[in-house]
């Protein structure tokens, strides 16, 4: 009974920590325009601020993955708590571009530490149902984005500044820190804890292939979500409401992922997701107004299962990589998303300038630029259709590998 209670407490604390992680994405997306105005930053500079948050994540997952076997999840979560707290306070008192870069890196490092600790912890505790439980854990990433998006909308309605929006994340940070402090952590028994074997197992064609795919799935999901406000601000629909709706649908989809994962298996889920994501982002690039709300639901179903299913794939098909494999795959996703942040910002700036030079008004130029940028992003999931299609055609061989590792 004590073990079950401990598992439940740890799982719940992990979900709150991931909620904070998600809120940082949503609220940063919601205040990008305000930061640009207050600090006189262009979209490329805002992209660099985003990049630091995304790059802090893989730095944490690399170190966290390598040190998980030695330190265990609790010490990694102490690092997450302190980095979240310092990063949030520093952001509130930021005085310019450099301060925002440093505080964003610290928040990104905290987010990566949460993933580096919680993914293997949950995979270890629920070894017979890993992909399903990882999907349930990752419910709270879109769930946290819903909370963050609605908080931004409410505070916008009340004409509150971006500093207060950042401050809303301090309370849940204190809550998850206290919950982990009070919890008893079990010993690792169901994941490979030989670090040398973990490292050796990374250098296999399947792991390298999945890591490459993760860079594309992450940009498809997070690259699009992070820029929804600049991309859709003048489109005739509320970007923050779209973000809340998208992530709400994602949360429900992940919570009920179990039957879908069992029916299609992880490979089938990934292939289906790539097809739907490609169609959805393409449609977002050609429709306006209320139609965007309907297309956003399709986008939500498309990207819903990407992240947790990729982590689950590594834990089930490549178990010898241990916590390191799960952490590095997540880190690769954030690293790639970080690289593309300034690029996406540059696309928006360049497409806006071209539209203005063609004689369009500022509002029409921004709409045109958003559509053109979304058209560019469509290529990421399009490539995934090919990659996951290859995996799907070889799914019987993969299942043999999977069950040989049980």
N, C-alpha and C positions, 0 to 999 in steps of 0.2 A: 504493500500500500504506500509506504514512504517513497519508494522508487517512482510510482505513478504520479504522486503528488509533486515530487521534485521535477519530473518530466513536464508536467502541465505548467508549473510555475516558470520553468525555464523557457518553454515554448511561448507562453504569454508575454514574458519579458522580451523575448526575441522579437515578437510581433510589434511591441511598442517601439523598440529600438529601430526596427525597419520603417515604422510609421514616421519617425523623426527624419530618417534618411530620405524618405519620399517627400516629406514636407519641404525639405531643403530644395529639391528639384522644382516643385510646384511654385513655391514662393519666390525663388530666384527667377523663374520664368515670368512670374507676375509682376516683378519689380524692375525688369530689365529696362523698360522705357523710362521709368522714374530715375534709375541710376544714370542713364544716358543724359537726361536733362540736368540733374543736380550736379553731376561731375563733368558735364560737357564731353561725353564719350560717344564715339561713333559705333556702328554695329560691329566693326572689326575688333575694336577695343573691348566691347562687351563680350565678343566671342573669346577673347583671351582670358577674361575673367571666368567665363564658363569653362574654358579649357583647364584652368588651374583646379577647379572643383573635380572635373573628370579625371585629371591626372593624379590628384591626391589619392583617389580611389585605388588605382593599380599599384601605387607605391605601397599602400597599406596591405593590399592583398598579396603582393609578392613577399613582403616581410612576414605578414601574418601566416601565409601558407607555409613558409619555410620554418617558422618558429612555433607553429601550432603544436607539434609533437612534443616540444620542450616546455613551453609555457602553459599550454592548455588554453581553453577559450576564455576563462575568467580574466586573465591578465590582458588579453587582447580587448576585452570589453571595457576594462578600466581605461585603456588608451582611447577607445572610441568615445567614452563618456567625457573625458577631459578635453579631447580635441573638439567635440561638438560644443561644449560649453565655452571654451576659449574662442573658437571660431565665430560663434554666434555673437558673443559680446564684442569682439573686435569688429565684426561687420557693422553692428549698430553704431559704433563710434568711429567708423571709417572716415578718413579725411581726404581720400583721393584714390587714384588708380592703383598705386602700389599697395596700400593697406587692403583694398578689396581683393587684390591678387593673393596676398598672404592668408587672409581670413578664408577665402574660398578654398585654398589648398587645404587648410586645416579641417574645414567641414568635409571636403572630399576624402581626406585621410580618415576621418571619423566614420564616414559612410562605408569606406572599404574595410575598415576594421570590424564593423558590424557584420558584413558579409563574410569576411574571412573567419570569424568566430562562429557565427550562427549556422551557416550552411553545413559545415561538417558536424557541428554539434547535433543538429536535427537529423542528418543522415545517419549518425551514430545511434541516436536514441530510437529512431524509427527505421531500423535496418530492413524490415520486411515490407515497407511501404514508402520507399524513399521519394520517388518522383511525385506521388500524390501529396505527401506531407510537405515537400518543398514547395509545391504549388500552393498549398494552404498557407504556408508561411509567407510566400510572396503575394498572397492576397493583399497584404498590408503595404505593399509598395504602391499599387494603384489606389488602395484605400487611403493611404497617407496623402497621395496627390489630391484625392477628392477633398480631404480635410483642408489641405493647404490652399487649394483653389477656391473653396467656399470661404475660407478665412480672408483671402485677398479680396474677393467680391464684396464681402460684408464690410471690411475696413475701407474699401474704395467708396462704398455707399455712405459710410460715416465720414468720408474725407480725411481719413487717417494717413499718416506718412508711412514710407517703406520701413522705417526703423521699428515701428510697432508690429508690422507684419513679421519681421525677423524675430521679434521678442516672443511671439506666440509659441515658438518652438522650445523655449527654455523650460517650461513646466513639464512637458512630456519627457524631455531629456533628464530632468531630475528624477522623474518617476521610474524610468527604466534603469537608471543608475542605482537607485535604492533597491529595486527588485532583484537585480543581479547580485548586489552586495549581500542580500539576505538569503539567496538561493544556495543550495548544495549542488555542486556539479558532479556528475557521474564520471567514472574513469572511462577512457576510450576503449571499447571492446569490439566494435563492429566495423571499424575502418582501419586501413593499413597505416601503421604508425612508424614504419621504418623509413626514415627520411631519405636514406640512400636509394632504397627501392622506389620511393616516390619520384625522386629526380630521374632515375633511369627510365621509369615508365612513361615519362613525358615525351621521350624521344621516339615515339612510334608514329607511323603514318596516320593512324586514326585520330590520335590526340591532336596532332598538328593540324589536321584537316578540320576538326571541330573548333579548334582555337581560331582558325581563319574564318570559319562560318560565324563564330561569335562576334567578330568585329563587325560583320554586316548586320546581324540581327540587332545588335545594340544600337547602331546608328539608325537603323530603320525605326526602332521604337523611340529611343531617347533623343536622337537628333531631331526628329519631327516634333516631339512633345516640347522640348526645351525652347523651340522657336515659334510656338503656336501664336503667341501674342504679336510679335512683329509680322509674321506671315499672314495672319488673318485679321489684323486689327481693323482694317477698313473694308472687310469682305461682306458686311451686312449681318454677321453673326458674332456673338460674344465669345472671344477666344478662351476666356477662363471658364465659361459655362461648358464649352466644348471639351476643354481639358477635364473638367469635373465629370462630364457625362462619359467620356472615353474611359477614364480610369475607374469609374463606377461599374461600367460594363465589364472591364478587365477583372475587377475584384470578384464579381459574381462568377465569371467564367473560371477563374482560378480556384475558387472555393469548391466548385463542382467539377473539377478537372478529372477526378478519379475515374469515372466511367468512360470518359473520352480517351484518357491515356490507356486504359485497359483494352478499349475497343480497337484503337488505331495503332497502339504502341508508340513510344516516343518519336520514332522516325516518321511515322505517318502523321503525327501531330505537327512536326516541324515542316514537313512538305506542304501540308494543308495551309499552315500559317503563312508560308512564303507566298503562295498563290493569292490568298485573300489580301495580304498586305500590299502586294503590288497593285492589285485592282483598286484598293481603297485609296492609296496615295495618289494614283493617277486620277481618280475621280475628284479628289480634293483639289487637284490642280486645274480642273476645268469647270467646277460648279461654284455658285455664289449663294449668299443669303441662307434661307432656312434649309436648303438642300444640304448644306454642310453638316447640319445636325444629324441627318440620316446617314450620310457618308461616314461621319465620324464613328458611328456605331459599328460599321463594317471594319473600319480601321482598328477599333478596339478588339474585335474578334480576331483580326489578323495578327496583331502583336501580343495578344493576351498571354499565350503560352510560351513565347520564345525564351525568355530569361530562365524561368524555373525549370523548363524542360531541358534546356542545354546543360544546366547544373546537374539535373537528375540523370541525364544521359551519361555524363562523366562518372557519376557515382555508381551507376549500374553497369555500364559497358567498359569502363576503365577504372575499376576499383583500386588497382594497385597504385594509382597516382595519389590516393588518399586525400587529405585536406588540401594538400598543395595543388592537386589537379583542379579541384573545385574552385579554389581561390584564384588560380592563374587564369582560368577560363573567364571568370567574372572580371578579373583585372584587364584581360585583353579587350573585353567589350568596352569597358570604360576608357581605356587608353585610346582605342580607335575613335570613340565618340568625342573624346577630348581633342584629338588631332583635327577632326572635321568641324569643330565649333567655329574657329576663325574663318574657315573656308565657307561655311554656310553663311556666316555674317557678311563675308565679302560678296557672295552671290547676291544677297539682298541689296547691299549697297550698289553694286555694279548694275544689277537689273533695274533698280530704281533710277539710277542716273541715265541709263539708256532710255527708259520710258519717258523721263522728263525731257531729254533731248529730242524725243520724237514729237513733243508738243502736248503730252498729256498733263493734266493737273496733278497736284501732289497726291491727292487721294487715289486717283486712277493709277498713277505711277506705282504707288505702294501695292495696290491690288494686283497689278500686272507683275510686279517683281515677286510677290508672294507665290503666284501661280507658276512662274518660271522656275523659282527655287524648288518648289514641290515637285515639279517635273524632273529636276535633276536628282532629287532624293529617290524618285521611283526606281532608279537603276540599282539601288542597293538590294531591295527584295527581289528584283528581277533576276539578279545573279544568283540569289539564294534558291530560286526555283530550280535552276540547273544543279546546284550543289546538293540540295536535299533530295532532288530527283535521283541523283546518283546513289545516295544512301538508301533511298526507298527501293530502288531496283535491286540492291544488295541486302535487303532487310533480313532474308533468311540466313545469310552468312553471319550477319550481326547478331541475330538471336542465338546462334550457336556459340558465338564468343561470349555473349551475355550469360548464358546458362553454364558455360564452362568455368566462369568466374564465381559462381554461387558457392 
